[in-house]
Amino acid sequence: MGRERPRGGATARRGRAPGRRGTGQGVTSRRSRSRGGRTQPSPGRVIRVLAAAVIAMIVSILVGPKFIEFLRRNEFGQHIREELPQGHQVKQGTPTMGGLLILVVATIAFLSVSKYKVPALTVLFVTLGCGAIGFLDDFIKLTHRRSLGLRGRWKLVLLALITVGVGFAANHQHLPTTVFIPVVHWNVQLSYGWYVLLFLVIAGTANGVNLTDGLDGLAAGTGIIALITFTGISVVTYIRSGNPGGRFDSRLDLAIVGAALIGAAIGFLWYNAFPAEVIMGDTGSFAIGGALAAMAIFTKTIFLLLLIGGIFALEALSVIVQVVSFKYFNRRVFLMAPIHYHFEMKAWSETKIMVRFWIVTAILCAIGFALFYRDFTFFRR
């Protein structure tokens, strides 16, 4: 373990050009070369990120009413558990599986402007794969008219298969099997344990977002904020990249897939805001969780996911604490878990919980982005 430092020798020698001694004109920094030379990123390329978001958002908003009507006509309505707070019973029958709208629209927007690089395609693969798991879960609930869908062990098996695909893609891109810990500046070498970490990150984030999806606009809003952060990380990494070639496009493509998901999710949120006309279901929550996990993996910011996805971690932790406390001590720490139900039982309105969770997510994401910019941009490859 130790702090990773930028390579000196060859890089420093390449950065020095003939010039007058003592004037400083003979030294060209990596940053100035990227601004003044041929390696400067084209503004038109970065605009493709915005284009993906705008395309996805407009299409999602325009198609939304027809899609919701399709779900309603086919009786794809949400089944509400009896033990939930009384206010949730009025949501019985609200069209669900709205995550399909996010997946289809985001995929179209991404493919329309992407360069089809492996990291971004892998993020899309994880998003669609996790979305498919959520779809199976939703479909079983709907066909059997119950709140229990796909069994947990089968979800884990399918998530493990997705992780295998991510592992192959990571090897193809020569991602280091290390995790960088900011603040203390440690690189922790995990070797084969890194692949176990991949599974934990994907499964944990997907389930964390899924647990957050209990109130109108909650999972969509917090997911959008987290996606914006990882998209920003991808854009900054692209802009600061000093080497021309495929590495440019691969980093920009990560931002494009993130932007496409942001736009599609914003369009979905237009109809999911309180009172919701449609619910994303496990289809959407698993997909967003998978996307966040994959973006953290390919931007090499896995540790920052704990901050950027802090609300999802808190929701999952509240369930674990509640289960362990009741099983071993026969007492409940929270009035109800996940924790957003606890606040609802304390007479907080859905809107108040949603907005406050958004604010907390924004603060955590800002801290995460600041740590990334300080500790990652100067010596991470």
C-alpha positions as CSV (number, residue, x, y, z in Angstrom):
1,M,0.0,0.0,0.0
2,G,1.2,3.5,-0.7
3,R,0.5,6.7,-2.4
4,E,0.7,6.5,-6.2
5,R,2.8,9.3,-7.7
6,P,3.0,10.5,-11.2
7,R,5.8,9.1,-13.2
8,G,8.7,11.5,-13.4
9,G,11.7,10.8,-15.7
10,A,10.4,10.2,-19.2
11,T,7.3,12.4,-18.8
12,A,9.4,15.3,-17.4
13,R,11.9,14.9,-20.2
14,R,9.2,14.9,-22.9
15,G,7.7,18.0,-21.3
16,R,10.9,20.0,-21.8
17,A,11.5,21.8,-25.1
18,P,14.4,23.9,-26.3
19,G,14.3,27.5,-24.9
20,R,16.2,30.1,-23.0
21,R,17.7,29.0,-19.7
22,G,16.1,30.7,-16.8
23,T,13.1,32.2,-18.7
24,G,10.7,29.3,-18.1
25,Q,9.9,29.2,-21.8
26,G,11.6,25.9,-22.3
27,V,9.2,24.0,-20.0
28,T,5.8,23.0,-21.3
29,S,3.5,21.5,-18.7
30,R,1.1,18.6,-19.4
31,R,-1.8,21.0,-18.8
32,S,-0.6,23.6,-21.2
33,R,0.2,21.1,-23.8
34,S,-3.3,19.8,-23.6
35,R,-4.6,23.3,-24.0
36,G,-2.4,24.6,-26.7
37,G,-1.5,21.5,-28.7
38,R,-3.3,18.9,-30.7
39,T,-4.3,17.0,-27.6
40,Q,-6.9,19.6,-26.5
41,P,-10.3,18.1,-26.3
42,S,-12.7,19.3,-29.0
43,P,-15.7,21.3,-27.5
44,G,-17.9,19.5,-30.1
45,R,-17.0,16.2,-28.5
46,V,-18.0,17.3,-25.0
47,I,-21.3,18.7,-26.4
48,R,-22.3,15.1,-27.3
49,V,-22.7,14.5,-23.6
50,L,-25.2,17.3,-23.3
51,A,-26.9,16.0,-26.5
52,A,-27.4,12.6,-25.1
53,A,-29.1,14.0,-22.0
54,V,-31.3,16.4,-23.9
55,I,-32.4,13.7,-26.4
56,A,-33.2,11.3,-23.6
57,M,-35.1,13.8,-21.6
58,I,-37.2,15.1,-24.4
59,V,-38.1,11.6,-25.7
60,S,-38.9,10.4,-22.2
61,I,-41.2,13.3,-21.5
62,L,-43.0,13.0,-24.9
63,V,-43.3,9.2,-24.8
64,G,-44.2,9.1,-21.1
65,P,-48.0,9.6,-21.3
66,K,-48.4,6.9,-24.0
67,F,-46.2,4.5,-22.0
68,I,-48.1,5.1,-18.8
69,E,-51.4,4.5,-20.6
70,F,-49.9,1.2,-22.0
71,L,-49.0,0.0,-18.5
72,R,-52.5,1.0,-17.2
73,R,-54.3,-0.7,-20.0
74,N,-52.4,-3.9,-19.4
75,E,-53.0,-3.7,-15.7
76,F,-49.4,-3.5,-14.7
77,G,-50.3,-2.0,-11.4
78,Q,-48.2,-1.8,-8.2
79,H,-49.1,-4.2,-5.3
80,I,-48.8,-2.3,-2.0
81,R,-47.9,-4.3,1.1
82,E,-50.4,-4.1,3.9
83,E,-47.8,-3.3,6.6
84,L,-46.7,-0.1,4.9
85,P,-47.9,3.3,6.2
86,Q,-51.6,3.9,5.6
87,G,-51.0,6.7,3.1
88,H,-49.4,4.1,0.7
89,Q,-52.6,2.2,0.2
90,V,-54.0,4.8,-2.2
91,K,-51.1,3.9,-4.5
92,Q,-52.5,0.4,-5.0
93,G,-52.7,-0.2,-8.8
94,T,-50.4,2.7,-9.8
95,P,-48.7,1.7,-13.1
96,T,-45.3,0.1,-12.3
97,M,-42.2,-1.1,-14.3
98,G,-41.7,2.5,-15.3
99,G,-38.0,1.8,-15.4
100,L,-38.5,0.3,-18.8
101,L,-39.0,3.8,-20.1
102,I,-35.7,4.9,-18.6
103,L,-33.9,1.8,-20.1
104,V,-35.2,2.1,-23.6
105,V,-34.9,5.8,-24.0
106,A,-31.4,6.0,-22.4
107,T,-30.2,3.2,-24.7
108,I,-31.5,4.9,-27.8
109,A,-29.9,8.2,-26.8
110,F,-26.6,6.6,-25.9
111,L,-26.3,4.6,-29.1
112,S,-27.2,7.7,-31.2
113,V,-24.1,9.7,-30.1
114,S,-21.7,7.1,-28.7
115,K,-18.3,5.8,-30.1
116,Y,-19.1,2.4,-28.7
117,K,-16.1,2.0,-26.4
118,V,-15.8,-1.0,-24.1
119,P,-16.1,0.8,-20.7
120,A,-19.4,2.6,-21.7
121,L,-20.8,-0.5,-23.4
122,T,-20.1,-2.4,-20.2
123,V,-21.9,0.2,-18.1
124,L,-24.8,-0.2,-20.5
125,F,-24.6,-4.0,-20.2
126,V,-24.7,-3.8,-16.4
127,T,-27.6,-1.3,-16.5
128,L,-29.6,-3.5,-18.9
129,G,-28.7,-6.7,-17.1
130,C,-29.7,-5.3,-13.6
131,G,-32.8,-3.9,-15.2
132,A,-33.7,-7.3,-16.6
133,I,-33.3,-8.8,-13.1
134,G,-35.7,-6.1,-11.8
135,F,-38.1,-6.7,-14.6
136,L,-38.3,-10.4,-13.7
137,D,-38.9,-9.4,-10.1
138,D,-41.7,-7.0,-11.2
139,F,-43.2,-9.5,-13.6
140,I,-43.5,-12.3,-11.0
141,K,-45.1,-9.9,-8.6
142,L,-47.6,-8.8,-11.2
143,T,-48.5,-12.3,-12.5
144,H,-48.9,-13.7,-8.9
145,R,-50.5,-10.6,-7.5
146,R,-48.1,-10.5,-4.5
147,S,-45.3,-8.4,-3.1
148,L,-42.8,-11.2,-3.3
149,G,-41.1,-11.5,-6.6
150,L,-37.8,-13.2,-7.7
151,R,-36.2,-15.0,-4.8
152,G,-33.1,-13.5,-3.3
153,R,-30.8,-16.3,-4.2
154,W,-31.7,-16.1,-7.9
155,K,-31.0,-12.4,-7.9
156,L,-27.6,-13.1,-6.4
157,V,-26.9,-15.7,-9.1
158,L,-27.8,-13.4,-11.9
159,L,-25.9,-10.5,-10.4
160,A,-22.8,-12.9,-10.2
161,L,-23.1,-13.6,-13.9
162,I,-23.2,-9.9,-14.6
163,T,-20.1,-9.5,-12.5
164,V,-18.3,-12.1,-14.5
165,G,-19.0,-10.0,-17.6
166,V,-17.7,-6.9,-15.9
167,G,-14.6,-8.7,-14.8
168,F,-13.8,-9.7,-18.4
169,A,-14.3,-6.1,-19.6
170,A,-12.1,-4.8,-16.7
171,N,-9.3,-7.2,-17.7
172,H,-9.7,-6.1,-21.4
173,Q,-9.2,-2.5,-20.3
174,H,-6.3,-3.4,-18.0
175,L,-8.0,-1.9,-14.9
176,P,-5.7,-2.3,-11.9
177,T,-6.9,-4.6,-9.1
178,T,-6.4,-1.9,-6.6
179,V,-8.7,0.5,-4.7
180,F,-7.5,4.0,-4.0
181,I,-8.6,5.4,-0.7
182,P,-8.7,9.3,-0.7
183,V,-7.6,11.5,2.2
184,V,-5.1,8.8,3.4
185,H,-3.8,8.3,-0.1
186,W,-3.6,4.5,0.0
187,N,-3.6,2.1,-2.9
188,V,-4.9,-1.2,-1.6
189,Q,-3.9,-4.1,-3.7
190,L,-6.7,-6.7,-3.7
191,S,-5.5,-9.2,-6.4
192,Y,-8.3,-11.8,-6.8
193,G,-10.2,-10.2,-4.0
194,W,-10.9,-7.3,-6.4
195,Y,-13.4,-9.5,-8.3
196,V,-15.2,-10.3,-5.1
197,L,-15.4,-6.5,-4.5
198,L,-16.9,-6.1,-8.0
199,F,-19.8,-8.4,-7.0
200,L,-20.3,-6.6,-3.7
201,V,-20.3,-3.2,-5.3
202,I,-22.8,-4.2,-8.1
203,A,-25.1,-6.3,-5.8
204,G,-24.9,-3.8,-2.9
205,T,-25.6,-0.7,-5.0
206,A,-28.5,-2.3,-7.0
207,N,-30.2,-3.4,-3.8
208,G,-29.5,-0.1,-2.1
209,V,-31.3,1.9,-4.8
210,N,-34.0,-0.7,-4.8
211,L,-34.6,-0.2,-1.1
212,T,-34.7,3.5,-1.6
213,D,-37.5,3.2,-4.1
214,G,-40.3,3.5,-1.6
215,L,-41.6,7.1,-1.9
216,D,-42.6,9.1,-5.0
217,G,-39.5,10.6,-6.6
218,L,-37.1,9.4,-4.0
219,A,-35.0,6.9,-5.9
220,A,-35.3,8.8,-9.2
221,G,-34.1,12.1,-7.7
222,T,-31.3,10.7,-5.6
223,G,-30.2,8.5,-8.5
224,I,-30.1,11.5,-10.9
225,I,-27.9,13.5,-8.5
226,A,-25.5,10.5,-8.1
227,L,-25.4,10.0,-11.9
228,I,-24.7,13.7,-12.5
229,T,-21.7,13.3,-10.1
230,F,-20.2,10.3,-11.9
231,T,-20.9,11.9,-15.3
232,G,-19.0,15.0,-14.1
233,I,-16.2,12.8,-12.9
234,S,-16.0,11.2,-16.4
235,V,-16.1,14.6,-18.2
236,V,-13.3,16.0,-16.0
237,T,-11.2,12.8,-16.5
238,Y,-11.7,13.2,-20.2
239,I,-10.8,16.8,-20.3
240,R,-7.6,16.4,-18.2
241,S,-6.4,13.4,-20.2
242,G,-3.2,14.3,-21.9
243,N,-2.8,11.4,-24.3
244,P,-4.6,11.4,-27.7
245,G,-6.3,8.3,-29.0
246,G,-8.9,5.8,-27.9
247,R,-8.5,6.7,-24.2
248,F,-10.2,10.0,-24.9
249,D,-13.2,8.5,-26.5
250,S,-13.6,5.7,-23.8
251,R,-13.6,8.3,-21.1
252,L,-16.1,10.6,-22.9
253,D,-18.3,7.6,-23.7
254,L,-18.7,6.9,-19.9
255,A,-20.0,10.5,-19.6
256,I,-22.4,9.9,-22.5
257,V,-24.0,6.8,-21.1
258,G,-24.3,8.6,-17.7
259,A,-25.9,11.7,-19.4
260,A,-28.3,9.5,-21.4
261,L,-29.5,7.9,-18.1
262,I,-29.8,11.3,-16.4
263,G,-32.0,12.7,-19.2
264,A,-34.2,9.6,-19.3
265,A,-34.5,9.6,-15.5
266,I,-35.4,13.3,-15.5
267,G,-38.1,12.6,-18.0
268,F,-39.4,9.8,-15.9
269,L,-39.3,11.9,-12.7
270,W,-41.6,14.4,-14.5
271,Y,-44.3,11.7,-14.0
272,N,-42.9,10.1,-10.9
273,A,-43.0,13.2,-8.7
274,F,-45.6,13.2,-5.9
275,P,-48.3,12.1,-6.5
276,A,-46.8,9.6,-8.9
277,E,-48.5,8.7,-12.1
278,V,-46.0,5.8,-12.6
279,I,-43.6,3.9,-10.4
280,M,-40.1,2.8,-11.6
281,G,-40.4,-0.6,-9.9
282,D,-37.5,-2.9,-9.5
283,T,-36.8,-2.6,-13.2
284,G,-35.7,1.0,-12.8
285,S,-34.1,0.8,-9.3
286,F,-31.9,-2.2,-10.1
287,A,-30.9,-0.6,-13.4
288,I,-29.9,2.7,-11.8
289,G,-28.0,0.9,-9.1
290,G,-26.2,-1.2,-11.6
291,A,-25.3,1.9,-13.7
292,L,-23.8,3.7,-10.6
293,A,-21.8,0.7,-9.6
294,A,-20.4,0.2,-13.1
295,M,-19.5,3.9,-13.5
296,A,-17.7,3.8,-10.1
297,I,-15.7,0.7,-11.3
298,F,-14.6,2.2,-14.7
299,T,-13.8,5.6,-13.3
300,K,-11.7,3.9,-10.6
301,T,-13.6,5.6,-7.8
302,I,-15.2,2.6,-6.1
303,F,-14.4,4.0,-2.6
304,L,-16.1,7.3,-3.4
305,L,-19.3,5.3,-4.2
306,L,-19.8,5.1,-0.4
307,L,-20.1,8.9,-0.4
308,I,-21.8,9.5,-3.7
309,G,-24.3,6.7,-3.0
310,G,-24.4,7.4,0.7
311,I,-28.2,7.6,0.9
312,F,-28.5,4.1,-0.7
313,A,-25.9,2.8,1.7
314,L,-27.9,4.3,4.6
315,E,-31.1,2.7,3.4
316,A,-29.5,-0.7,3.1
317,L,-27.7,-0.3,6.5
318,S,-31.0,0.6,8.2
319,V,-32.5,-2.7,7.0
320,I,-29.6,-4.7,8.2
321,V,-29.6,-3.1,11.6
322,Q,-33.3,-3.6,11.9
323,V,-33.2,-7.3,11.0
324,V,-30.2,-8.0,13.3
325,S,-31.6,-6.1,16.2
326,F,-35.0,-7.8,16.0
327,K,-33.6,-11.3,15.5
328,Y,-31.0,-11.2,18.3
329,F,-32.4,-8.7,20.7
330,N,-36.1,-8.8,19.9
331,R,-36.4,-5.1,19.5
332,R,-36.6,-2.6,16.6
333,V,-34.2,0.3,16.2
334,F,-36.5,2.0,13.7
335,L,-40.3,2.3,13.6
336,M,-40.0,0.8,10.2
337,A,-37.2,0.0,7.7
338,P,-35.8,1.1,5.3
339,I,-35.2,4.4,7.1
340,H,-37.4,6.6,4.9
341,Y,-40.4,4.7,6.3
342,H,-39.2,5.5,9.8
343,F,-39.5,9.2,9.0
344,E,-42.8,8.7,7.4
345,M,-44.1,7.0,10.6
346,K,-42.9,10.1,12.5
347,A,-45.4,12.1,10.4
348,W,-43.0,13.5,7.9
349,S,-44.7,14.1,4.6
350,E,-43.5,12.2,1.5
351,T,-42.4,15.5,-0.1
352,K,-40.4,16.6,2.9
353,I,-38.6,13.2,3.1
354,M,-37.9,13.3,-0.6
355,V,-36.5,16.8,-0.7
356,R,-34.4,16.3,2.4
357,F,-32.9,13.1,1.0
358,W,-32.2,15.0,-2.2
359,I,-30.4,17.7,-0.2
360,V,-28.3,15.1,1.8
361,T,-27.4,13.3,-1.5
362,A,-26.3,16.6,-3.1
363,I,-24.1,17.4,-0.1
364,L,-22.5,13.9,-0.1
365,C,-22.0,14.0,-3.9
366,A,-20.4,17.5,-3.7
367,I,-18.0,16.1,-1.0
368,G,-17.3,13.1,-3.2
369,F,-16.6,15.2,-6.3
370,A,-14.3,17.5,-4.3
371,L,-12.3,14.5,-3.0
372,F,-12.1,13.1,-6.6
373,Y,-10.9,16.4,-8.0
374,R,-8.3,16.8,-5.2
375,D,-7.0,13.3,-4.9
376,F,-7.6,11.6,-8.2
377,T,-7.1,14.1,-11.1
378,F,-3.4,14.8,-10.5
379,F,-1.9,11.3,-10.3
380,R,-4.5,8.8,-11.3
381,R,-4.0,7.3,-14.7
